[in-house]
């Protein structure tokens, strides 16, 4: 699980799925193991994908950031979730 959490630093598209699986790290079930395997297969299948930043005028640089959090909406597990994303040159990065 630690490796997947580390991978979210460079792959923000898996952040939500990894955070959900990580919530059950102390008492995982077969469903959590299957979800973890699914995330690993996704990473293996998308290893050759690259982030391409759009071209901007020389000297122009736009940085926009968003964040969101949810405090205990799912009452079955009483856990909070949060996330963030930044736009640089019209491309999303974390």
C-alpha positions as CSV (number, residue, x, y, z in Angstrom):
1,X,0.0,0.0,0.0
2,X,2.9,2.4,0.7
3,X,4.1,2.1,-2.8
4,X,0.7,2.9,-4.2
5,X,0.4,5.9,-1.9
6,X,3.8,7.1,-3.2
7,X,2.8,6.6,-6.8
8,X,-0.1,9.1,-6.3
9,X,2.5,11.9,-6.1
10,X,3.2,11.4,-9.9
11,X,-0.1,9.8,-10.9
12,X,-2.9,11.9,-9.4
13,X,-5.5,10.1,-11.5
14,X,-5.2,7.1,-9.1
15,X,-5.3,9.2,-5.9
16,X,-9.0,8.7,-5.1
17,X,-9.0,4.9,-5.7
18,X,-5.8,4.4,-3.7
19,X,-7.1,6.5,-0.8
20,X,-10.3,4.4,-0.6
21,X,-8.3,1.2,-0.5
22,X,-5.8,2.6,2.0
23,X,-8.7,3.3,4.4
24,X,-9.0,-0.4,4.9
25,X,-5.3,-1.2,5.3
26,X,-5.7,-2.4,8.9
27,X,-8.5,-4.9,8.0
28,X,-8.5,-5.5,4.2
29,X,-10.9,-8.0,2.6
30,X,-10.8,-9.9,-0.7
31,X,-12.6,-6.9,-2.4
32,X,-9.8,-4.6,-1.3
33,X,-7.1,-6.9,-2.6
34,X,-9.0,-7.1,-6.0
35,X,-9.2,-3.3,-6.1
36,X,-5.5,-3.0,-5.4
37,X,-4.7,-5.5,-8.2
38,X,-7.0,-3.5,-10.5
39,X,-5.0,-0.3,-9.7
40,X,-1.7,-2.1,-10.3
41,X,-2.9,-3.4,-13.7
42,X,-4.1,0.1,-14.6
43,X,-0.6,1.5,-13.8
44,X,1.1,-1.2,-15.8
45,X,-1.2,-0.6,-18.8
46,X,-0.7,3.2,-18.8
47,X,3.1,3.2,-18.1
48,X,3.8,4.7,-21.5
49,X,1.4,7.6,-21.2
50,X,3.0,11.1,-20.9
51,X,1.8,14.5,-19.8
52,X,2.1,17.1,-22.6
53,X,1.8,20.7,-21.6
54,X,0.2,23.1,-24.0
55,X,2.2,25.8,-25.7
56,X,1.9,29.3,-24.3
57,X,3.1,32.7,-25.5
58,X,6.7,33.4,-24.5
59,X,6.8,34.8,-21.0
60,X,3.2,33.7,-20.3
61,X,2.5,31.2,-17.5
62,X,-0.9,30.4,-16.0
63,X,-1.2,28.4,-12.8
64,X,-4.6,27.7,-11.4
65,X,-5.4,25.3,-8.5
66,X,-8.5,23.7,-7.0
67,X,-9.1,21.6,-3.9
68,X,-12.0,19.9,-2.4
69,X,-12.7,18.0,0.8
70,X,-15.6,16.1,2.2
71,X,-16.0,15.5,5.9
72,X,-17.7,12.2,6.6
73,X,-20.3,12.0,3.9
74,X,-20.2,8.2,3.8
75,X,-21.7,7.4,7.2
76,X,-20.8,3.7,6.8
77,X,-17.1,4.3,7.4
78,X,-17.0,7.9,8.8
79,X,-13.9,8.9,6.9
80,X,-13.0,12.1,5.2
81,X,-11.7,12.5,1.7
82,X,-9.9,15.3,0.0
83,X,-8.1,16.0,-3.2
84,X,-6.4,18.7,-5.3
85,X,-5.5,19.5,-8.9
86,X,-3.5,22.2,-10.6
87,X,-3.7,23.5,-14.1
88,X,-0.5,24.7,-15.7
89,X,-0.5,25.9,-19.3
90,X,-4.0,24.3,-19.8
91,X,-2.9,20.9,-18.7
92,X,-3.8,19.2,-15.3
93,X,-1.0,18.2,-13.0
94,X,-0.8,17.6,-9.2
